[in-house]
Amino acid sequence: MIILGIESSCDETAAAVVEDGRRVLSNVVSSQIDVHKKYGGVVPELAARHHVRNIVPVFKEAIEQSGIELSGIDRIAVTNRPGLVGSLLVGVNFARTAAYILKKPLFAVNHIEAHIYANFIQHPELTPPFLALVVSGGHTLLLMYRGPGDFDVLGTTVDDAVGEAYDKVAKLLGLGYPGGPEIDRIYKEMGENDIMFPRPKVRNNALNFSFSGLKTAVRVFFQKNSDVPKTYIAAAFQSAAIDSLIQKTKRAITATGAKKIVLAGGVSANSLLRRRVEELGVPYYYPSIELCTDNAAMVAAAAFFMPTEDDVFSVDAIPNLKIK
């Protein structure tokens, strides 16, 4: 089965063609990092405008690279939730139009689940159930995952997502945007140091996450210790942030008896997180670096496993969505 995927939930315009949910025939991504870099974060209106400009060229390139004729597409998949409403609308409207014109079934995909399915591309042997740690700029979640729409939310963030905390700390320290790759690069060069930031605890649920307190602790330390190199502070922040993720994941493994763990989302590219997950003592899976960040191959992969299509006239953008 040949599936065309469309992704535009934030600041990446992407299209991909995937066979049987596992084999990538093309995966084209147009990034807007340079557009938003000077603002230290994504500006929603600018993101939507660039999606409008990029969606058709990206689609054409994905089809050309795949070597598949439009008539050979069996399904069309699009991210419709959650995300920035203006950005989502561009992809949703394009996919609805394509599905109507080509007379192909349309599948509306949850962006968070799509990140999980990046692992199905990378690891063809992977099957549910498993514990999933989804970590990105907008989400921090622990899920017991059994299949499309069939999962339990074990823990979520009560404030900032971990990727958002990375970006804000990087902006505070003047390290540029996006913050995750730069802070990880610094950590790989420097390693641990004696700065000890708090590992936040959440009272109402031992598996929930909180990163606003850690972010505040970094800001206060930075303001009071101007003589300490920014790189030391960045490395110490990463140590605390990843330690928080691993502590909760350990608890989830114990609570569920999970036999395997999957990493998903942009922060799953982090080198320290990958190393620490490898030490947990259960089989682990994570995507290649290019499949960690937003892309359309993961959207197409997710649609392959979805049992029913959506009404092309009813699919709409849903910016705010509780995962369960």
C-alpha positions in Angstrom: 0.0 0.0 0.0 1.3 3.4 -1.0 0.5 6.3 1.3 1.1 10.0 0.7 1.7 11.9 4.0 1.4 15.6 4.7 2.7 17.4 7.8 2.4 21.1 8.6 1.5 21.2 12.3 4.3 23.7 13.4 7.1 25.1 11.3 8.1 22.3 9.0 6.3 21.8 5.7 6.7 18.1 4.8 5.4 15.5 2.3 6.4 11.9 2.0 5.5 8.7 0.2 5.7 5.5 2.3 5.0 1.9 1.3 3.3 -0.4 3.8 4.0 1.8 6.7 7.7 0.8 6.8 9.5 1.7 3.6 10.2 5.3 2.8 10.1 6.1 -0.9 10.5 9.9 -0.4 10.6 12.2 2.6 10.8 16.0 1.8 11.0 18.6 4.6 11.2 22.4 4.2 12.4 23.9 7.5 11.6 27.4 8.7 14.4 27.5 11.3 16.1 30.5 9.7 12.7 32.3 9.6 12.1 32.0 13.3 15.6 32.0 14.6 15.8 35.8 15.3 12.6 35.6 17.4 13.9 32.7 19.6 10.8 30.6 18.8 8.1 29.9 16.2 5.9 32.9 15.2 2.5 31.3 14.3 1.5 33.8 11.6 4.9 33.6 9.8 4.8 29.8 10.0 1.4 29.7 8.3 2.5 32.1 5.5 5.5 29.9 4.7 3.5 26.8 4.7 1.2 28.3 2.0 4.3 29.1 -0.1 6.0 25.7 0.4 3.2 23.1 0.4 2.9 22.7 -3.4 6.7 22.6 -4.2 7.3 20.2 -1.3 4.4 17.9 -2.5 5.7 17.9 -6.0 9.2 17.0 -4.9 8.0 14.2 -2.7 6.0 12.7 -5.6 8.9 13.1 -8.0 11.5 11.5 -5.7 9.2 8.6 -4.9 8.9 7.6 -8.6 5.2 6.9 -8.0 2.4 8.3 -10.2 -0.4 10.1 -8.5 -2.7 7.3 -9.6 -0.6 4.9 -7.7 -1.3 6.5 -4.3 -3.7 4.4 -2.2 -4.2 6.6 0.8 -3.6 10.3 1.8 -2.7 11.0 5.4 -2.4 14.4 7.0 -1.7 15.7 10.5 -4.8 17.5 11.7 -4.1 17.6 15.5 -2.7 19.1 17.7 -0.6 22.1 16.5 -0.7 25.7 15.4 -4.1 26.3 13.9 -2.9 28.3 10.9 -0.2 25.8 10.1 -2.5 22.8 10.5 -5.1 24.4 8.2 -2.6 24.6 5.3 -1.9 20.9 5.4 -5.4 19.8 6.1 -6.9 21.9 3.2 -4.3 20.7 0.8 -4.8 17.0 1.8 -8.6 17.3 1.6 -8.4 18.8 -1.9 -5.9 16.2 -3.1 -8.1 13.4 -1.7 -11.2 14.8 -3.3 -9.6 15.3 -6.7 -7.7 12.0 -6.8 -10.6 10.1 -5.2 -8.4 8.6 -2.5 -9.4 7.9 1.1 -8.2 10.5 3.6 -6.8 9.6 7.1 -6.5 12.3 9.8 -3.5 11.6 12.0 -2.7 12.6 15.5 0.7 14.3 15.5 1.8 12.7 18.8 1.0 9.2 17.6 2.7 10.0 14.3 6.0 10.6 16.2 5.7 7.1 17.7 5.3 5.5 14.2 8.6 7.0 13.1 10.0 4.0 15.0 8.0 1.6 12.8 10.0 2.9 9.9 13.3 2.6 11.7 12.6 -0.7 13.3 10.4 -3.0 11.0 10.4 -5.6 13.7 8.7 -3.3 16.3 5.2 -4.2 17.4 3.0 -3.0 20.3 2.5 -3.0 23.2 5.3 -0.8 24.5 6.0 2.1 26.8 6.4 5.3 24.8 8.2 8.4 26.0 7.1 11.3 23.6 9.4 14.3 24.1 9.3 17.4 21.9 8.8 21.2 21.9 5.1 20.9 22.6 4.7 17.6 24.4 6.2 15.5 27.2 4.2 12.2 27.6 4.5 8.7 28.9 2.1 6.4 27.2 1.3 2.7 27.4 0.8 2.1 23.7 -1.2 -0.8 22.2 -2.2 0.6 18.7 -3.8 3.5 16.9 -6.0 5.3 19.4 -5.5 2.5 21.9 -3.2 3.7 24.7 -3.2 4.9 28.3 -1.6 8.2 29.3 0.6 7.5 32.3 2.1 11.0 32.7 2.2 14.3 31.0 3.7 17.8 31.6 1.9 20.1 34.0 3.6 23.2 32.5 6.4 23.5 29.9 7.3 20.6 27.6 10.9 19.6 27.8 11.7 20.9 24.3 10.2 24.2 25.2 12.3 24.4 28.3 15.4 23.7 26.2 14.5 26.6 23.8 13.8 29.0 26.7 17.1 28.2 28.5 19.0 28.5 25.3 17.4 31.9 24.7 18.3 33.0 28.2 21.9 32.0 27.8 22.2 33.5 24.3 22.8 30.1 22.6 20.4 30.6 19.7 17.4 28.7 18.3 16.5 25.8 18.4 18.1 25.2 21.8 18.1 21.5 22.0 20.8 20.6 19.5 23.1 23.4 20.8 22.8 22.5 24.4 23.3 18.8 23.6 26.4 19.7 21.6 27.8 21.6 24.6 27.0 18.7 27.0 28.8 16.3 24.7 31.9 18.5 24.8 31.8 19.2 28.6 30.0 16.4 30.3 28.9 16.7 33.9 29.9 19.4 36.3 29.2 20.4 39.9 26.2 22.7 39.3 23.2 20.9 40.7 19.8 22.0 39.5 16.6 20.6 41.0 14.8 17.5 39.6 11.2 18.7 39.9 8.6 16.5 41.6 4.9 16.6 40.9 2.6 15.9 43.8 -0.6 14.8 42.1 1.0 12.2 39.8 4.4 10.6 40.3 4.7 10.1 36.5 3.8 13.7 35.5 6.6 16.1 34.5 7.3 19.7 35.3 10.1 21.8 33.8 9.1 25.4 34.7 10.8 25.1 38.1 14.0 23.9 36.5 13.9 26.7 34.0 13.4 29.2 36.8 16.3 27.7 38.8 18.6 28.2 35.7 17.5 31.8 35.3 18.1 32.6 39.0 21.5 30.9 39.0 22.5 32.7 35.8 21.5 36.1 37.3 23.5 35.5 40.5 26.6 33.9 39.0 27.7 36.0 36.1 31.2 34.6 36.3 30.2 31.1 35.6 30.5 30.2 31.9 27.2 29.8 30.1 28.4 26.4 28.7 28.6 25.1 32.3 25.1 26.2 33.0 23.8 24.7 29.8 25.4 21.3 30.5 24.0 21.3 34.0 20.6 22.0 32.7 20.7 19.1 30.3 21.8 16.8 33.1 18.8 17.8 35.2 16.3 17.7 32.4 17.3 14.3 31.1 17.5 12.9 34.7 13.9 14.0 35.2 12.8 12.2 32.1 14.7 9.0 33.1 13.4 9.0 36.7 9.8 9.1 35.5 10.4 6.5 32.8 12.0 4.1 35.4 8.9 4.5 37.5 6.6 3.8 34.5 8.5 0.6 33.7 8.1 -0.6 37.3 4.4 0.4 37.4 3.5 -1.2 34.1 5.9 -4.1 33.7 6.7 -2.8 30.2 8.9 -5.1 28.2 10.2 -2.5 25.7 10.4 1.3 25.5 10.1 3.6 22.5 11.4 7.2 22.3 9.6 9.6 20.0 9.7 13.3 19.2 12.4 15.9 18.5 14.1 15.5 21.9 14.5 11.8 21.3 17.5 12.9 19.2 19.3 14.0 22.4 22.5 12.0 22.9 22.3 11.9 26.7 18.7 10.7 26.7 19.5 7.9 24.2 22.4 6.8 26.4 20.4 6.9 29.6 17.5 4.9 28.0 20.0 2.2 26.9 20.9 1.8 30.6 17.3 1.0 31.7 17.6 -2.7 31.2 14.7 -3.3 28.7 14.8 -3.4 24.9 14.7 0.2 23.5 13.9 1.8 20.2 14.4 5.3 18.8 14.2 6.8 15.3 17.1 8.0 13.2 17.9 11.7 13.7 16.0 12.8 10.5 12.9 11.0 11.7 12.9 12.5 15.2 11.8 15.9 14.1 8.6 16.7 12.4 8.3 14.9 9.0 5.6 13.4 6.8 7.0 9.9 6.6 5.8 9.3 10.2 2.4 10.6 9.3 2.1 8.2 6.3 3.4 5.3 8.5 0.7 6.0 11.1 -2.1 6.0 8.5 -1.1 2.5 7.3 -2.1 1.1 10.6 -5.3 3.0 11.0 -8.4 0.8 10.5 -10.9 3.4 9.1 -10.7 6.4 6.9 -12.2 9.9 7.6 -14.8 11.8 5.8 -13.0 14.2 3.5 -15.5 16.9 4.1 -15.4 16.6 7.9 -11.6 16.6 8.6 -10.6 19.8 10.2 -7.7 21.3 12.1 -7.8 20.8 15.8 -5.1 22.9 17.4 -5.8 22.1 21.1 -6.3 18.4 21.9 -6.1 16.4 25.0 -4.2 13.3 24.0 -6.7 11.1 25.9 
